[in-house]
C-alpha cells in the first residue's frame, strides 16, 4: 500500500475536519451553544435517546471506499 492511497482514503475525513472547523468559527466557537446546568426535560431526553440509538444503528467506522 502506498502513501498516496492512504492519503486519498483519508482526504474525506480531512475535508470534514476543515468543514466542521469553519462551522465552529462562524458560529462563535466555544461559546455556542449556551450551557444549561439543569436536568433535561422529557422531550429533550427522548430526543437524546433517539439520537444515541440512531448513532449506534448507523455507525460506520470507516467511509465506504471503492477498491479497484
C-alpha positions in Angstrom: 0.0 0.0 0.0 1.3 3.4 -0.9 1.2 6.6 1.0 -0.8 8.2 -1.9 -3.6 5.6 -1.4 -3.6 6.2 2.3 -3.8 10.0 1.9 -6.6 9.6 -0.7 -8.6 7.5 1.6 -8.1 10.0 4.5 -9.0 13.0 2.4 -12.7 12.5 3.1 -12.1 12.9 6.9 -9.7 15.9 6.4 -12.4 17.7 4.4 -14.9 17.1 7.2 -12.4 18.3 9.8 -12.0 21.5 7.9 -15.7 21.9 7.3 -16.6 21.5 11.0 -13.8 23.9 11.9 -15.2 26.6 9.6 -18.7 26.0 11.0 -17.4 26.3 14.6 -15.6 29.5 13.7 -18.6 31.1 12.0 -21.0 30.1 14.9 -18.9 31.7 17.6 -16.6 28.9 18.6 -16.6 27.6 22.2 -19.3 30.0 23.5 -22.0 28.3 21.4 -24.4 26.8 22.3 -25.0 28.1 25.8 -24.9 25.6 28.7 -27.8 25.0 30.9 -26.9 23.2 34.2 -30.4 21.9 34.8 -31.8 18.5 34.1 -33.2 17.7 30.6 -36.9 17.7 30.2 -38.8 14.6 29.0 -38.9 15.7 25.3 -35.2 16.6 25.2 -34.4 13.3 27.0 -36.4 11.3 24.3 -34.6 13.2 21.5 -31.2 12.4 23.1 -32.0 8.7 23.4 -33.3 8.7 19.8 -30.0 10.2 18.6 -28.0 7.7 20.6 -30.0 4.8 19.1 -29.5 6.2 15.6 -25.8 6.6 16.2 -25.4 3.0 17.3 -27.5 1.7 14.4 -26.0 3.8 11.7 -22.3 3.9 12.9 -19.7 3.0 10.2 -16.1 3.0 11.5 -14.7 3.9 8.1 -16.2 5.5 5.0 -17.0 3.3 2.0 -14.0 3.2 -0.3 -14.2 1.8 -3.7 -11.2 -0.6 -4.3 -10.2 -1.1 -7.9 
